[in-house]
């Protein structure tokens, strides 16, 4: 229903036609379009999280969830080790190395501060407190003997190739 009479009604009808256009929905759903407009920092972070998840898989962990949003923020990676029954909440920091050597202050894990550590603990509490079926899809909630907070630092070259991956178990 259009709020304005006469000429406004024509404008409103056209707007409604545009909303009903199926091609418009197809254009929005095109993932390549989103990748082209993606923020390079977000792509860098996504690449680092992919490598961290692969690292955890090589160690025998199964990935329970990635990029979990709660009211408090986002958890990068949640993994579970069936053998030791350990639930891991991981913070992943990714940096791209420029030309030459990487200074110590440019190392990915040098960016971890006490504030981020507190935030990850708060996020983990929120994730554990909510019902398993809340959020995106169905999440498995295994019973864990141990909960651990890990930090993963990923250093990539300019082309996105892995130079170094540092994993600190029980970082805090």
Secondary structure, 3 states (H helix, E strand, C coil): CCCCCCHHHHHHHHHHHHHHCHHHHHHHHCHHHHHHHCCHHHHHHHHHHHHHHHHHHHCCEEEEEEEEEECCEEEEEEEEECCCCEEEEEEEEEEECCCCCCCHHHCHHHHCCHHHHHHHHHHHHHHHHCCCCCCCCCCCCCCCCEEEEEEEEEEECCCCCEEEEEEECCCC
